[in-house]
Amino acid sequence: MRCLMTAWDGNEAELRAWLRGRLGNAHDAEDILQDLFLKAMRQDRKFCELTNARAWLFEVARNAMADRLRLKKEQVELPDDLAAEHEETPAVESLAACLPRALSELSEGDREAITRCDIEGLSQEDYARLKGITLPGAKSRVQRARKRLREHLSGACQVKFDAAGKVCCFVPRDDQP
């Protein structure tokens, strides 16, 4: 087992420092280090056949650390009468009810560009061919239509956007088209 001792002597200090840094607790690091040494010893001759003993030691140490952290997670017992949280539908999904009316209130050209490219999935290149315009012209038309739809939704459905530009909330319209 000379190969084990050589590998251990060459890596023990680095393993200890790595474990202490990750765990923040010297006692836990020492426990894992001892367990790691025992696992390496149990490998017997197989340990000597490893092509990279250092990599094996660190991999087993990482797994042992993960296991220890998983077991340490504090668990809180929940009361039986705790009501389940109602999952709220994301605002963007609820907004789908407002979209058909908002689309119908756009110009024919804007409605067609959005319907063809965004709803039906027609590529902008195919849309350009269909309309007999250049690809840059089609892209520009679709972008302008999307901008006008966004502005219309902001006003008609009182859509609000978060800092990332995603729908965060809106007020549904009561009246039907």
N, C-alpha and C positions, 0 to 999 in steps of 0.2 A: 504494500500500500504506500510505497514511497512516492508514487506519482500523485496520490491524493494529498499527502503532506506537503509536497512541493507546490501543488496548485493552491492549497489552502494557505500556506505561508505567504505566497505571492499575492494573494487577493483578499485576505482577511481584513486588513486595515481599510482597504477601499470599500469592501462590502459593509463594514461596520459604519463608516462615515456616510455612505449612501443611505443605509437604512435609518440611521439617526436623523439625517436630513429630511427624509420622507415622512418618518413617523413622529418626529419631534419628541421622542421619549427614549432615553437610553436603555431603560429596562426592557421595553418591548423589542428594541433592536437586538439586544443581547439574547433574548429568548429565540427570536427568529434565527439569529446566527447559530445558536446551538442546534436548533432543529435542522438547519441547513447542513451543518457538519454531519449530523446523524444520517440524514438522507444520502449524503455523498458517500458515507461509509457503507451504507446498505447497498450501494451500487456495486461494491466490491470490485471485481476486475473490469466490469463495464466502464467504471469511471476512468480507468487508465486507457480505455479504447476511444474515449471522446476526442474529437479533433480540436475542440476549443473548450477546455475545462472552465475558463473564465466566463464564457458566454453561458454555459450550463449553470454555473453557480449564480449568476445574476438573474437568469430566467427563473430558477427555482426560488430565489429570494423574492423576486417580484411577485410571483404567484402566492408565496407564503404570506407576504405582506398584504396582498389583496384579500386573501382569506381571513386574515386577522382583522382587517378593517371592516369587512363585511359582518363578521361575528360581533364586533364591538358596537355596531349601530344600535343606538338606543331605540327601543320600541315602546310605544305608549299604547296602553290598552284603551280602546274606545268604548264608550257606553253603548249598550244595545239599542237605546232609544234615540240615538243620533240620527237625525234626518239626512238622507242622501242629498248632496248638492244637485240642484237642477242645472244641467248643462245648458248654457245659453247658446243659441244659434249665433254664429259669427255674423256681424253686421253685413258683411259683403254678401253672405248667402241670403239674408232676409231682403236685401236690396233687390233681388231678382224680381220681386213682386212689383217694384216701381219701374223697372227697366223697360218692359214692353210699352207702357204709356209714354215714357220719356222718349223712346225711339220713335214712336208714332208722331211726336211733336217736333221732330227734327225735319230739316228739308229733305226732299226726296234723294238728293245726291249723298248727303251725309248718312241717311238711313241705309241706302244701298251699300255704301262703302263699309260701314260697320257690320251690316248683316252678312255681306259676302265674305269679308276677310276675318272678322272676329267671331261671328256666330257659326257660319257655315264652314269656316276653315279654309277658304280659298286663299292660295298664296297671293301675295301682292303682285308677283310677276304674272300670274294667270289673270288677276284682276286687270292689270295694265293691258294685257292682250285683249281681254273681253271688252274693255272700254275704248281700245284703240289709242291708248296714250303711252307715254314712255314710263319706264319703271320708276324713275325719280318723281315723275308727275303723280303716279299712283300712290307712292309712299307719302308724298306730301298731302294728297287728298285724304288718305286714311288718317294721317296724323291730325290734320285740321278737323276732321269729323269727330275723332276721339276727344279732342280738346273741347269742341262745342258740346258734345254729349256730357263731358265732365262738368262743364259750366252749367249746363241745363239741370243735371242731377243735383248740383250744389244748390241751385235756386229752388227747383220744383220739389225736390224730396228732402231739402235741407241736409244734404250729405256733408259730413265733416270728414276730413282726412287727417291722419296722424303725421308726425314728423317724417316718417318714411314714405308718405304718399299713399298709404293704405287706408281703406274705408274703416273708420272707427265707429261711426254712428250715423243715424239719419232718422228723419221723421216721416213715416209712411203717409201717403196721401189718402184721404178718406174717400174722395170721389173717384168713380171709375171713368174710364175714357168713353 
